[in-house]
Amino acid sequence: MSDPGPPSSSGAGLDLPAERAGPYLRALAAGLHALAPHDAFVPLAEALHHLQALDPALSGDVLAPAAVDPRSGMPGWTWLERARAEAELARAPGAAEGEPGEEELARAAALDPALGARLQARTALHRFLRAGPLLPLTRLEAALRREGRTADVLLTYDRVAPDGRWLRLRIDLALPPTRLRDGTFHRRDGARLEAAAGLQHLLTRHATTPLLALQSSVEAALSGPVVRLSRGEIGPFWFPGLALPEGAPAAARGALVLHLALEQLSGEAHAAGHRDPWLPPPPHERPPPGMAIFRERRLAASPAAVDPLRAWSVAAGAETIVVPLRPVAVGTRSL
């Protein structure tokens, strides 16, 4: 796999050279394929669709510059948002009918090759964007699982964190049934609920706070217990040329390393444990009676770094799964 290459500093972010943006995105996509995140994380299909939209092999320089967050190594917020802005244009009423045809694209390329190439890239990008969803910058979904003595509600909150990591909170609640009638939720169709805006603001403020503090904040706001809570994070993504944080394992230097971290609070007896060699558990952490906290981190890494990273995790007392990050085929292109 190609080295994504060194980034250059530009304001608050790092800009990848144009010729390195594609290899970077394909390496990140390969890491996602290798780790195969489940539903505790943001949807894999949305993540891969977003990365492919950013790839200059599809979109040319329409979404440039390729800005990477210097803390996490993940695609920067502004880079992701440019793709979402183009998706709104592509899905606007009449947008597909108003796109240039092949003859018009050919004429534009003959008159002005640079303008023609950009027009062709934008047309290809818009067609691709209409084929599937992108990652949301923030999204809250609510579902009613059961209604009886309690209203059992599942909240799923997705967000791009300020440092570029992709977060998902899943919160199982046992609420007073009155919460379904007091404006906190509105029924949509079937089991789907629409949550009041204040609830999304609450989760945005506390999305990255310690798990027990997050639990307390949600319970205080909704007057009902949190039965189960999980936070799944995709990122950071370390690659050659990115400044690694202090304490990063030596095996990560010069390698590709994608992190997949999960922490959950639940009443399941087997759920206690700590398999995260990167972040130790907070000191003096005491979950409520009958509940336990479980944490784990999985890594996808360049093949040569797999065994050294496994050894590092064992030495840290939190043996973790490390899988090789290898090229995979997406469409007609090889990563």
Secondary structure, DSSP 4 states (H G I P E B T S, - for coil): -------EEETTEEEEPHHHHHHHHHHHHHHHHHH---TTSS-HHHHHHHHHHH-HHHHTTTT-SEEE-TTT-SBPHHHHHHHHHHHHHHTSTTTTTTS--HHHHHHHHHH-HHHHHHHHHHHHHHHHHTTS----SEEEEEEEEEESSSEEEEEEEEEE-TTS-EEEEEEEEEE-GGGGTSSSEEE-STTEEEE-HHHHHHHHHHTTS-HHHHHHHHHHHHTS-EEEEEEEEEEEEE-TTS-PPTT--GGGTTS-EEEEEEEEEES-GGG-EEE-SSSPPPTT--PPTT-EEEEEEEEEE-HHHHHHHHHHHHHTT----EEE----EETTEE-
